Amino acid sequence: MLLVWLYGVMVVGAVSRSAYQIATEFDRAPLAYSLSAVAGLVYGFITYSLVRGGETARRAALVCCVAELLGVLVVGTWTVWEPSAFPDATVWSDYGMGYLFIPVLLPVSAIYWLRKARAAEPHAA
């Protein structure tokens, strides 16, 4: 339940932030604002998958969490090594520092929980 709540908060934060920035100042940092919008969509899909439940949704959430973690690591590293590429921050900039590092901690926690929950099921292989 905590993962669903945290992902829900991240959906609201990333989508509202990127929607405002895309609508008002897209020309300033189109890559950063687009990446924040993508992050919001990923968070939304993961939230939906966690709420839906079931094996297919669990697998989809796991794949998206891995993709999210890779995105955070790539964008985080990119913003550290080449800050001029991002005139404004994304949700994943500096590994999510602007969001208290939740963007890097959340997928790690979700991957752990999803794998642990799968292993705890009686019919898990």
C-alpha positions, -999 to +999 in steps of 0.1 A: +000+000+000+029+024+008+043+018-027+010+026-043+007+058-022+043+069-030+039+062-067+006+081-067+023+112-051+050+110-078+024+108-105+008+140-093+041+157-088+057+148-121+025+152-143+015+185-128+050+199-130+056+188-165+022+199-177+027+233-164+062+236-177+053+223-212+023+246-213+042+277-202+079+274-210+085+244-233+110+263-254+133+268-224+141+231-218+121+208-240+141+177-232+139+182-195+101+188-195+095+159-219+115+136-197+095+147-166+063+140-186+076+105-195+085+099-158+049+109-148+035+084-173+058+056-161+047+064-125+011+063-135+014+029-152+033+014-123+006+028-099-021+013-120-003-021-122+002-022-085-034-014-078-047-039-104-027-068-090-023-102-106+007-119-122+006-100-155+003-067-138+031-076-114+054-085-143+044-053-161+052-032-129+085-050-125+095-043-161+085-006-157+103-003-124+135-016-140+131+008-169+124+036-144+155+028-125+176+028-157+161+061-167+169+076-133+205+063-135+210+075-171+194+109-167+209+114-132+244+106-145+238+128-176+228+158-155+259+154-133+284+150-162+268+175-186+245+199-167+244+223-196+223+197-215+195+204-191+187+241-186+161+231-161+158+200-139+138+169-147+122+146-121+152+123-125+179+151-125+207+144-101+191+111-093+160+128-081+176+151-056+148+177-061+124+150-050+144+139-019+160+110-040+126+093-041+129+087-078+160+065-073+149+048-041+113+041-052+121+017-081+147-001-060+121-006-032+094-016-057+117-041-075+126-057-041+090-058-030+077-072-063+104-100-064+099-108-027+061-109-031+065-133-061+088-156-041+064-157-012+035-170-034+028-207-028+029-215-065+060-194-073+088-213-091 
